[in-house]
Amino acid sequence: MLKKLHIGYFYNSKIHGSNLNLNLDLKQLIIKYSKANFYDLQLSLEHLPNLNILSICASDNIQMIDADRWQDLIESSLIHLHLFKINFGYCAIDSYTEKLKKVQ
């Protein structure tokens, strides 16, 4: 019956789609600090189809900045999502064009 979950620190795990059995009706997920790679986070989120609010802080985590991957995940698995907040930091030697491409 859990509706809201606030995670202080989310880190990579050995989660695989076949052994992940989350059957939650979670509506709100807040991750205060994530060092997980996008794939591990995606595996978890795909099992939370009723999520309405997702908030993630992922500073110093370049994988979280890929707008195309987020759009695909939201459109395919998080169709009830109404509020999406992501806070990230990005410090790299990429060209301005490459940085802009990541966040578009």
N, C-alpha and C positions, 0 to 999 in steps of 0.2 A: 504493500500500500504506500510505498515511498513515493512522494511527489516531487521533492526538492532534495538535491544533493550538492553539498559544498565540499570540494576536495582542495586541501591545502597544497599538495604537491603530487603531480601526476608524472610518473616516469615510465619509460619503456618497460614492457613486460613480455613474457613468453606466451602471449595470448594468440590463439589461432581460432579461426572461425568455427572449426569443428568442435573445439572444446569450450567455447564461450557460450554459456547458457544463461543469458540475462533475459528475464521475462518481466521487465519492470514497466510500469505505467508512468515513468518519470516525466515530469513536465518541465523542470528547471534544473540545469546543470551549470555549476560555477566551478571553474578550475582556476584557483588563485595563481598557480605557477606550474607550467608544463614544460618538461624537458623531453617528453615523448616524441618519437618521430611521427610523422603524419599517418603512416600506415597503421601503427598501433592504436592511435586515437580514432582513426576511421573504423577499425574493427569494433571498437567499443560503441561508437556512435551509431553504427548501422543497426545495433540491437536496441536502440532507443527511438523507435519511430514516432512516438507521441510527444517528443520533446518540443516545447514551445519557446523556451529561452535557453540560449547557450552563451556563456561568457567565459573567455579564455585569456589568460595572460601568458604569453610565450616569448618573453624577451630573450634575445640571443639564441633563437631557434629558427634558422633560415627556412626550414621545411614548412613552417606554418604560414608562410607568406604567399604561397602559390594560389592565386585567385581562381584559376581554372579548376584545380582539384577541389577547392571549397565549393565552387558552384556545382560541380558534378555531384559531390556528396550531398549537398543540401537538396538538390533537385531530385536525386534518386532515392535517398534514404530518410531525409528529414523534412518531409513535405508539410509538416505542421509547424515548422519553425517560423516564429513571428519576429523574434528579436535575437540578433546575432552580434555579439560584441567580441572583438579580438584586439588585444593590445600586444604589439610586437616591437622588437627593436631589430634594426638591420644595419650592420656596419660591415661593408665589404669593399673590395677594390673594383667591383664591376663598374662598367660604364653607366652613365646616367640612363641611357636607353634600356640597358638590361635591368636596372633597378625598377624603372617605370613599367616594364613589361611584367615583372613579378607581381606588382600590386594592382595592375589594371584589372 
